[in-house]
């Protein structure tokens, strides 16, 4: 079987989506021919070109002329609706002759890729890692709460601080400059004036777009993404929560739920003794939709008003606060996962957005570390299937505060929690997950032998 995965750059980016695709492609490559395609750096050229190279057994294809990628929101929809070169995509599929096009995100994607795949009888599967296409900001959060409204007229105000194509080009240039040793030594460290100039250039105000034009263009953007969603043959939902949101907004789709795993989720559970100040770890990016600021409010109250003693571990590049209770660490790799978990008595995942899953929850439990998660975290379903492996709490300040206070005052509760996790019969097999994905592929390619449900 020959498989093409479409994602963001899995060898440059380090998020959960990239980790999942990287591990899946590597595992599949022992038995199948695997290609990983991704949108290259944004360029003004509209001609699609496919630049290939091998990384180990995996062939990677960088697609020039694809749409720009932003996670900050789409400020000008027209910039993100560039049509691809259908003939170029068609020739690409004719040359590679894949059986499956496995799409992991619509970031950078163009309908012509989907249409060319269909014309070449390639089956398309889509894994629901994010909400991009349903939401132009990816995370579907508006004014600090989950939005849930499909991309449309209301999105202009929410995305006013997003990016347009020029912003993406500036960011690419800035990232390149930041990577140069000269720039790091001479600008970031010593030349504060030039650094301010670059920052002002990056933050330069965008031209105003009329509300009426903006409203109409977001409707067009929705139609652009729907064109791709409707060409998907089968959806791999990574949770029931995500399935519900997609079925609510896209009619007549087929698919099934399969929870996600990666190769570094290994059974490393052990009995833990909780002593000293409670060690709380927040492993995500310290941003609003991940619930960091809500957690920060909770911990400020507990530390400064109630005089509770604890430590918050943050794994970030830059120090952002000077609070006495925060301990900063460098970002970690998956090879350091066990070490990171050994620094924690409790992992907190207080997401404001409706997480499509959450590897952090499985990673913590695989090491026997108790987790406190909001009701928005879809990995709660996997935990509930094993009889309650996580402490699920309502997404409000007082509920989270009450729960953390309980653990600070009664450390033995966390020891009992850890013991329950260690005693459960849990399947952490990554191989089993890959087998399930392969079954989906086979059911799509050979429906007569094994019908898809």
TACORFEN-V303166 format. One record per pair of residues at least 24 apart in sequence whose ideal C-beta (glycine too) atoms are under 8 Angstrom apart, sorted by the first residue. I is the first residue (numbers start at 1). J is the second residue. Records with the same first field share a line. If there is no record, write none. Layout:
I: J  J
This chain:
1: 31  32  33  99  100  441  442  445
2: 32  33  34  35  96  97  98  99  100
3: 28  32  33  34  35  98  99  100  102  441
4: 34  35  36  37  61  96  98  100  101  102  122
5: 34  35  36  37  102  104
6: 37  38  101  102  103  104  105  109  113
7: 36  37  38  103  104  105
8: 38  39  69  105  107  108
9: 38  39  62
10: 36  38
11: 55  60
16: 129  260  357  358  359
17: 104  105  129  130
19: 262  334  359
20: 104  127  129  260  262  359
21: 104
23: 262  263  264  430
24: 434  437
25: 58
26: 56  57  58  263
27: 263  430  431  434
28: 434  438
29: 56  57  58
30: 57
34: 58  59
35: 59  60  61  96  98
36: 60  61
37: 61  62  63
38: 62  63  108
39: 63  66  67  69  107  108  109
40: 64  66
41: 172
42: 66  67  68  69  165  168  169  172
44: 165
46: 82  83  85
47: 85  88
48: 84  85  88  89  92  110  112
49: 88
50: 88  92
61: 92
63: 108
66: 108  109  110
67: 108  109  110
68: 108  163  165  168
69: 107  108  168
70: 162  163  167  168
71: 107  137  138
72: 137  161  162  163
73: 136  137  158  159  161  162  163
74: 136  137  155  159  162  163  164  221
75: 159  160  161  162  163  164  167  206  209
76: 164  165  206  209  217
77: 136  214  217  218  220  221
78: 217
79: 164  165
80: 136  165  221
81: 220  221  224
82: 110
83: 110  111  112
84: 110  111  112  113
85: 112
86: 112  115  116
89: 113  115  116  117
90: 116  119  120
92: 116
93: 117  119  120  122
94: 120
98: 122
99: 123  441  445
100: 124  125  441  444  445
101: 125
102: 126  127  441
103: 127  232
104: 129
105: 129  130  132
106: 132  133  225  228  229
107: 132  138
109: 228
111: 224  227  228  231
114: 227  228  231  232
115: 231
117: 231
118: 231
123: 233  234  441  444  445
124: 231  232  233  234
125: 232  233  234  235  236  440  441  444
126: 229  232  234  235  236
127: 235  236  238
128: 235  236  237  238  242  243  246  356
129: 238  356
130: 356
131: 245  354  356
132: 225
133: 225  226  228  229
134: 225  245  246  249
136: 162  218  221
137: 162
139: 289  353
140: 353  354
141: 288  289  352  353
144: 288  352
145: 352
146: 352  353  354  376
148: 245  354
150: 222  249
151: 218  221  222  225
152: 218  219  222
153: 215  216  218  219
154: 218
155: 218  221
156: 209  211  214  215  218
164: 206
167: 202  206
170: 201  202
171: 202
174: 198  202
226: 250
229: 253
233: 444
234: 440  444  452
236: 437  440
238: 356  357  378
239: 356  357  378  379  381  382
240: 378  381
241: 354  356  378  381
242: 354  356  357  378
245: 354
254: 452
256: 440  453
258: 433  436  437  440
259: 357  379  381  382  433
260: 357  359  433
261: 362  428  429  430  433
262: 334  359  430
263: 430
264: 334  335  337  363
265: 359  362  363  366  428  430
266: 366  428
267: 366  426  428
268: 338  341  366  367  368
269: 365  366  367  368  421  422
270: 367  368  422
271: 368  418  419  422
272: 345  368  369  415  418
273: 415
274: 345  411  412  414  415  418
275: 411
277: 309  310  311
278: 309  310  311  345  346  407  408  411  414
279: 310  311  313  343  344  345  346
280: 310  311  312  313  344  345  346  347  348  404
281: 312  313  315  340  343  344  346  347  348
282: 312  313  314  347  348
283: 315  340  347  349  360
284: 349  351  360
285: 316
286: 314  316  320
288: 352
289: 351  352  353
290: 350  351  352  353
291: 349  350  351  352  374  395
292: 350
294: 350  352  395  397  400
295: 348  350  400
296: 321
297: 397
298: 397  400  401  404
299: 323  325  404
301: 401
302: 401  404  405  408
306: 405
308: 405  408
309: 408
310: 404  408
313: 343  344
315: 340
337: 363  367
338: 367
341: 367  369
342: 367
344: 369
345: 369  370  407  411  414
346: 370  371  372  404  407  414
347: 371  372
348: 372  373  400  404
349: 373  374  377
350: 374  395  400
351: 376  377  395
352: 376  395
354: 378
355: 379
361: 390
362: 428
365: 389  390  421  426
366: 428
368: 418  421  422
369: 418  421
370: 414  417  418  421
372: 400  403  404  407
374: 400
386: 424  426
387: 424
389: 420  421  424  426
391: 417
